[in-house]
Structures are given as C-alpha cells and as structure tokens.
Amino acid sequence: MALAAYASDASRSRGRRHAEPAVRLRDDFQRDRDRIVHSTAFRRLVYKTQVFINHEGDLFRTRLTHSLEVAQLGRAIARGLSLNEDLVEGIALAHDLGHTPFGHAGQDALHDCMREHGGFEHNLQSLRVVDALEARYPDFDGLNLSFDTREGILKHCSRRDAEQLEAVEPNGVGRRFLDGTRPSLEAQLTNLADEIAYNAHDIDDGVRSGLLSLAQLEGLPLVQRHQQGALRDHPALAGRRLLFEIIRRMLSEQIHDVIDASSGLLAAAAPADAQTARRLPALITFSPAMQADSTELKRLLMRHLYRHPQVMQTTAVARTVVRELFDAYLASPCEMPDDFAARDDRARAVADYVAGMTDRFATREHRRLTGRDAFAVVPPGTSP
C-alpha cells in the first residue's frame, strides 16, 4: 500500500540509539515489531490483569489480548488513512509492556512505594523495558528500537520526567512534552485504537463477569443505536450473540468515524510530511459526536464496573500484595534474582522486578515471603 506523504517512513526514521546495519526483507519498523513480539516482557502480558485478575477467569482479557486487539484496530485505521501499519502495530504491541501485575491497582501501589524514589508510572516503565530492562543482545541493553516506536510508546509524561529524559537523551523522546509538539500520526492513531479497544472489551468482560448488564448499557446512545440495528436485522437475536453483534457494530462505527474525521482534518491541514504533522494540532481524532459517545461510555464503565464493590475489594488486596512485596525485597534484596539484588539503586531495582511480574508469579512470591494466601476469600467489609 502506498503511504501518504505525511505518514512515517522507516527509511526516514531518526534511527536507533545504537547503530545497526540494515537487514534484508524487513525495514526498521518491522524489525521493531518483531523484537517486541519475541521479548520476555511481551510474553508476560498473557498473565497480567486488564480489569479482572488472572485467577478470576480464563476468558477475560489480559494485557496481551488487549495489546493484540489494539494492534488489529490500529492497523485497520492506518490502512484507511494510508499511514504506516507496521509502526502502528509495533507501538500497539509495546504500549503496555511496563504495566505492573494487577493492572492499575498494582501501578498505584508501586507509585506509592516509590514516591520518595522518583515515583512509578507504567507508561514510562514501558519505555524503560524496551530501552534498558530487556537483556537479549550482546552489544546493548534493551531492544534498541527506532526513535519512532519509542516515541509512540511514551504516550504521556510529566514535565519532571520529560526533563530527566531530555538530560539523558537531548532532543529525544521526551522533547515533545517540553516544546508542545505532537508525536507521529501513527502514535496519535494508536492512542485512539487503545481507547476503542478497552471500551469495547470492558463491556464484554463486564457482562461476562455478571457485574454489568445489557440493561445498564442500553441508555447509552452508542449502544442503543447498535442494539436497535442488530434487532432490526436479526429480530430473534438475544443473549451473548446480541452483545457480540452490538460490540462488533460499535467497533466498526468507531473505526470509520476516526477515518472520516481524521481524513477531513488531514485534507484541511495538508501537512507536507511527517515532521510537519508533528507541529500541528492533533489530526487523528473522533468526530465531536463520537467523542461525546465515547466519554459517556467511559463514565458508565467507571461507575458500574471499575468501581464495582467486587472489583474494588479485589484491587485492594492487589495493592496490599504489591506493597508487601516491595517492602520485603527492599529489606532483603537477596530474595530477588542476582542481577536485581546486585544493583546499587535498590528501590528502583525492586520496582523493576515487581513491575515485571505476572499476576500469578506475584501471588506465589507473596505467599512464599509472607506465608499468607492474599486472594483467599475476604469477608465483605473486612480489610485484606
């Protein structure tokens, strides 16, 4: 497929931090994607929480299945806009590599533990994974990904963190957070694909879990119009097949909405190349109407799923597990593998080790170190 003039082109990438010779058959963005897929951190995503912790069911999304869904949706949108599908796929597959066990509960707990040591943020940790923590190559730490993929992985960043990145890598991936420019169009696109994916699959998982019902969702315009359309075309449709059809139609509408809205902005702005696009306002976006629908859906999911008492109880246990793991390793670094235990920056070494854990490994380690089964049934109203 021919790329648009404003698409990212691997042959014009700013390259890697450590120079490497070109290879046959694959350009730099394709090599980035392949390195991510073969990384240890990517494999761990299969046992990392999206919303429901790993032991709660085999059919709920994990960080791995979520990343695959983001990549699939992202490639579809990129194709519709003549943007670089390989770059989108690489960013999508890597964007959650820094997530802790137990999802956002684990991240919040680890940030509290690291408050006096520079804090912890999963997005910055994803960059840290590909830049430093993966150990696969003889000549450098990390995966040595191209600038464009690394920039796309760093979705957001505080000014303090951006300044620290800039000090280590002048005019690098942290620069745009200081000068107010945008990431590549492919990175902007992946951010939206992420939002589309988790809204859709959290509906599916929420209903599957019994914590959400279709009746709760019917008041949302985005759900209502697709439910009506599905029943108009298939009057006997009910149960999970009806839900799947609603979600399928929602995804299609959102993909087409992004393509149509963004095509209009791109045509009006007419950026001459990828660099010009970075200096313009965001050009990959929902239409205002779809943005409103998406925001309303997120609010409902926050009220009825993410803050459901059952989810809150489980995440409270998860936070306790992460805090107690951190404290145990900080006090006895010899409990960690030698390469972590030997580091001088002990708190950051502990954070890196805990962040890399899967849900089930963190649970096993917590049981080994404390003698307690943290996720045994906790009576309602009691503390873990």
N, C-alpha and C positions, 0 to 999 in steps of 0.2 A: 504494500500500500504506500502511495506517495504521501510524504509528510507535508503538512502546511509549513509555510515559511517561518512561522513563529513557534513551531514545535522544537523540542530539544533534539539535537542531533549528536549521537555518540562520537562522531568524528570531530565535533567542535567542543567536546567536553573540556573542562579545565583539568581533567585528568585525575590521577591518584596521588596521594601524598608520597608514596614510594613508586618511582617509575618502574614500569614493567613493559616488556616487549609485547607487541600485538600478537594475536594468535589467529590461526585460520578459522574460518566459518562463523566466529562469534565476535560481535563488537563489544565495547566496554559495558554497555548496559545489560546485554545478555549475559556476560560473564559475572556481573554483579548479582543478577538474579540467581544464577547457578550456584554461586558461592553461598548465598543466603540459604538456599534450599538444602545445601549439604552441611550447614553449620550445626553445631551442637545445640545452640540456643533455639534454632528453629524447631528441632525435634522435640525439645522440652515443652513447646507450646501445646502439644497434644494433651498434656496433663496440667494445664494452667486454666484457672477459672475465667469464664466470661461473666456470667451472673451467678450461676449455680456451681457450687464447689464440686470437684471431680467425683467424690463418692456419692453425690446425691442422685446420679442417674447417668446411664451410658449414652443417652440420646440428646442431652443438652449440648449447646455449643461450647467449644473450648476456644482458647486464643488461636489455636491452629486452624480450626474450621472457620472461625471468624476471618482470619487473615486470607484464607483461600476465597471466601465469599467477596471480600473487599477487592481482591485481585481480579476476580471474574467480572464484577460490576465495573471496576475501573477500566478494564480492557474494553468492555463494550462501549463505554462513554468515550474513551480515547479514540476508538475506531470511528465513532460518529463525528468526532471533531478533527480527525486527521492529526492527532497528537501521537506521541511515541508510546506505544503499548508496552514495550519492554521496560522502559523506565517506570511507567506506572506500576507494572507488575512487581518490579524489584522493590519499590517503595512500599507497596501494599504488603508484601510478604515480610518485610523487615520492621514495619512500623510498631509492632508490639513486642519485639524481642526483649525489651527491657522491663516488661511487666513482671511484677512480683508474683509469688503464689497467692491465691485467694483474691485476685483482682484488686479493685480499688481499696478494699479494706486492708490488704497487705501493704499497698503503697502508702496509705495514710499512716499506718503503724510504723513503717520503716522511716518515713519522713520525721515522725515524732522522735524516734530513736536517734536520728541523725541531725536533729535541729541544731546542736552545738558543734556539728562537724561538717557543715556545708549543705545539710538537707539532702533529700532524695526526691527525684522526680522521674517517673517511668519513661517519659519521652527522651529526656537527656540520657537516661540509662540505656535506651535502645542504641543511641549513638555511641555510647561508651562500649557496648557489647561489640559493635562492628569495628570500632576504632582500636580497642585495646584488649578486651577480655577473651575473645576467641583466640585460640592458640593452635593454628593449623599449618602455618607456613614457616619455612626455615629463616627467612630474611626479615620478617616484621611481625609485630603483634597485630591482632585484629584481622579483618578480611581485606583491608586495603581497597575499599570500594571507591568508585568515582565520586567526584565532588557532587554531581547532580543527585545521585542516590542518597548520599549522606545528608545533603541539604533537605531533601524531601522527607527523610526520616525525622528530622528535627522540626516537628510540627509547630511547637511553641516553646518559648524560652524566656525566662525572666531577664531583666536587664543585667542584673548581677552575674547570672550565669553566662549571658552573652559576652559580657566584658571579659570574663575569665577565658572563654573560648577564644576571643579575639586576641588576648595576650599570648596564647599558645600558638594560635594559627591566624596571623594577621590577614585581614580580608578573606576570612574563611567562612565556614557555615554559620557562625554567629553574627556576622556583619549585618545581615539584613534586619536583625532585631534592633540594631543601633541606628541604622540610617533610614528605616521605614520603607524599604523596598520589599518586593514580593518574592516568593520562591517561584520556581518554574511553573508553567501552566499545568504540567503533569503532576506536580506536588499539590497544587490547588485542587486539581481533579480528584486525587486520591483522598484528600481530606473529606470531600463530599461523598465519595464512594463509601468511606468508613461510616459516615453518618447514616447513609441509606441502608447499609448492611446491618448495623446494630439495631436500628429501629425495627426493621423487619424481623430479624431473627429473635429479638427480645419479645416481640409479640408472640411468635411461635413457641418459644421456650416458656414464656409466662403462662400461656394457655395450657401447654402440656403439663406444667407443674401443678395446675389447679389454682394458682394464685391470681390469675387473670381469667376473665370470662369474655366470650364474644359479646355478651350483652353490655359489658363495661366499655367496650370499644366502639359500639355502634353509633354513639353520639358524635364521633369524630368524622368530619366531612371526608377525609381521606379514606377511611374505612367504609363509611356509609355508601358512598357512590360506587365503590367496587363490589360491595356486598349486593347492592341493588342490581348492578350489571351482571354479576355472576348468577343471581337467581332469575333474572330475566332470560338469560341464555340457557340456564340449567335449573328449571323450577324445582326439581327433586333434590337438589344438592343440599347436603347437611353435614354436620359434624366436622371432622378434621379435613375432609375434602373441600368443604366450603371455605374453611380457614385458609387452606393452601392456595385455593383459587384467588381469594381476596389478596393474599400477600403477593402472589405472582403478578396480579394486575397492578398492585401498588408499585412494585419494583419497576415494572415496565413503564408506568406513567412517570415515575421519578427520573428514570434514565432519560426518557425522551424530553422531559421538562428541562433537565440540565443541558442536554444537547441543544435544544431550541433556544433557551435563554442565553446560553454562552455563545452560540453562533451569532446571535444578534449583537452582543457586546463586542465580539471579536471583529465582526464586519464593520462596526462603527469606529472602533479604535484603530483597526488595521495596523497592528504592530509589524514592523518590517522584519523582525527576527525575534528569537527567544530572549535576548538581552533587553530589547526594547520593552517586551511584555512585562519584565520584572519591575520596570519603573512606572507602570500604570496601575490604577486601582484593580482590585480583584476582577478577573474576567471569566472565571469559571464559577457559576452560581446557579441556584434555583431561581425561578421566577418569583416575584414577591408573593403571589398566591400560594405557591408550593412551599416557600419558606415558612409562611404562616401555618400551613397544614403540618409541616414537619415539627415546628416548635410546639404546637398543641399536642401532637403525639408524644413528644419527649416529656412534656409536663405530666401527661397522664401516666406514662411509664414510671416517672419518678414517684408520683403519689401512690400508685397501686401495685407496683412491682418492686422497684429498688428500695422503697421504704416500707414494704410489707413487713409486719412483725416477724414472720418466719425468716425472711431474708436478713433482717436486722439482727436477729438473735444469732444466726449462723456467722454473720460478718463480725459480730462482737467476739465470738470465740476465735475467729481467724486473726483478729487484731492481737488478742492475747497470745496466740501461738507465735506470731512474728515477734512481738516484743520480748517474749521469754527466750526465744531462740537467739535474738540479738544479744540479750544480756548474758546468756550462757556462753556464747562464743567470745564475747568481749572479755569475760572473766577468764575463760580457758581457751585461748586460741588453738591449743594443741588438739582440740576436738574437731577442728577443721582440717581439710587436706593440707599437706605441707606447703604447697605453693601459695595458699592464702595465709596460713599461720606464720610464714616467714616474712610477710610484708611489714614494713615499718608503719604504714598508715593503717593501724589496726581497725579503727572504726569503719573506714571505707572498705577495707578488705572484708569485714564481716557483712557490711551492706551488700557488697558484690556477691558474696557467697549465698546469703539468704535470698537476694533478689533472683538468683539463677535457679532456685529450687522449684520443682513442681509441687503441686498441692500435696500429692501423696508422699513425696520424699520429705517435705517439711513436716507433715503429720508424723511420719515414722521417726524422724530425728527428734521431734519434740517429745514423743513418747520415750525414746531412748534416754534423753537428757533429763527428763522430769519424772518419769515413771507414771505419767497420767495419760489417759486417753481423752484428749481435749474434745473430740467430737462425739463422745458418748452422749446419750440423750440428756439434755439440760432441762429440768423442770421449768415451765414458764414462770417468769418473774424473778428468777434467780440469776446470779452472776456466774459466768464460766470460771 
